Amino acid sequence: MEAIYPKKVMEALATVTYAGTKKNLVESEMVADTPSVGFDRERGVWSTKVVLLFERDTDPFLKSTVKAAEAAIKYHCGKDVEVEIETEFKKAARPSVDKLLPEVENIIAVSSGKGGVGKSTVSANLAIALARLGNRVGLLDCDIFGPSMTKMFGVEDVRPYAINKDGRDLIVPVEQYGVKLLSIGFFVDPQTATLWRGGMATGALKQLIADADWGALDYLILDTPPGTSDIHLTLLQTLAITGAIIVSTPQQVALADARKGIDMYRNEKVNVPILGLVENMAWFTPAELPENRYYLFGREGCKQLAEEMQVPLLAQIPIVQSICENGDQGTPTALNVDTASGQAFLSLAQSVVTVVRRRNATLPKTKIVGMKNS
């Protein structure tokens, strides 16, 4: 029996026309890899294995194409050749940046100039409060190196699963308290530091955005890491952000960094509207002295900054021990609107709805930032 080689098998496949493209299998790029060939010395028989790539498993021409390929190989390489043909299916490509999240109405970035001002606490409670107002809400924890949302929502032991939708494997966000949630915290060991270079971190973030089944949302809240970084640039280059909310404490050190955050979004290359400021830890009121206010970090610093920057002051959130305790226990304060702190976050959500509607009525849709070296 005459010897066969991968090239000869490919030549045989090139004689088979795929009805879906009217081209042969090689021109249609349907041969997934170089065919393998082998020879069984005891039996004196040659064999070959071919993998054909189809768009989907429901391809109407699949069976006829496989039979035609097998017949062509036997005709050109020898009728006694043992032919094994496997089929694989192409995964649908990730949509282009401008077509990501088509069912998400508003994307809100919650940012802070520095860490420790309670930005994640504000993000979590804002998302829950928006959901309690009847909105469809998603929350993306964008802090790849210090994720906290899994703990704040009490879902540290939950693991998201994937579904196949329109030919793509998509992560299904975890739903808790009426909010769809994704965080890198679901996929890494909480006891181990995430030692990733910038490219790995931004790649993981893009997966959480583009390779997830977010579905239809009124609001997608982005809990961004503190400061300005590669993560922020990735978000700006990937999503058309409706607007940004800046969280700060009243003290001057925090306000100086908050100005930098505002400047980042207002940069002419970015041009994301500032929806407003949230003053966190605005004052402390002891439970035994409910009428008293103690301004531990300065008084109305965010209010003054909001006036200076000509943006709304969306809320002043007091220091309340239960806010911290509830976050640690995975039951954010916004779940209980009967408390003063719960009411504060509900009021914040109502303010956000108002400013977003005003922004959408008066300003064009934000454009995705085009930058090199993404």
C-alpha positions, 0 to 999 in steps of 0.5 A: 500500500502506498505511503500517505502524508499530511500534504496528500490528505490536505490535497484530498480535502481541497477537492471537497466543496463546502456548500456553506461557502461554495469553496473547498474545505482548505480555502474555507479554513475548515481544517483545524490542524495538520492531519495526522497520519500513522502506519500499523506495521502488523496490519500493513494499514495506513490511517489518518485523523482529520479535525474539521471546524464548523461554525455550529453543531446545527450546521445543515451541511455537517454530515454531508461534508464529513462523508464527502471528506472521508470519500475524498481521502479514500479516493485520493489516498487509497480505499484501504486507508482508515479515516477518522474525522472529528468535528469541532465548532467555532466559538463566536467572537467577542463583540467589538468594543462599540457593541458591548453590553447593548442592553445596559442603559447607564454605566456609572463609575464610582471613583475616589482619589485615594483609598480608605474613603468608603468608595466600595461601601458607597458602591455596594449600598448605592447598587442595592438602593437602586434595585430597591427603587425598582431598577435592574442593577449590575455591580462590577467590582473593578478592583482586581488587586483588592476586591471586596464585593464578595464579602460585602454581599455575603457571597464569598463561597459562591462560584459563578457558572458559565452558559453557552449563549449564541455560541459564546461561553459567558459567565453568569453574574451572581445575583444577591439582594436584587443586584447582579454581581461580578468580581475577580474575588469569585475566582482567586484565593481570598487569602493570597495576594494577586501578583499580576502585571498590569496586562493580566489585570486589565485582561481579567477585567475585560473578561468580566465585562465582555464575557459575562451575561449581564443582560438588560440593566438600567444601571451598571455600577463600576466600583473602581480602584482608588486613584488613576491607573491602567484599570481606569484607562481600560474601563474608559477604552472599553465602555461608554461611561454615562457618568462618574460619582466621586467619593471623598471624606471631608478632610483636605488630604482626601479632597486634594486627591478627589480633585485629581479624580475629577480632572481625570474624567474631565480631561478632554480626551476622556470627557465623562460627565461628573454626576456629583460628589458623595461626602462619606464619613461626613460626621459622627453622631453617637447613638446616645446623643442622636442630636449631636454631630461631631465633624471628625474629618472636617466640616462640609469639605465635599460640599465646598468642593462641589460648589467649586467644581460646579457639580451636585453634592449627591449625599452626605453619609455619616459615620455609623458603626452599623455601616461598617458592621453590616458590610463586614457581615455581608448585609449592607445598610441599604437593605434596611431603609428603616434606619437613618443610614439606610435612608441616606443611601436610598436618598443617594440612589434617588439623587443618582436617578435624577442626575442621570436622567438630567444628564441623558436629556441634556448631553450626548452619549459618552464616547469610548476613549480611543488611546494607543497602548491599550 
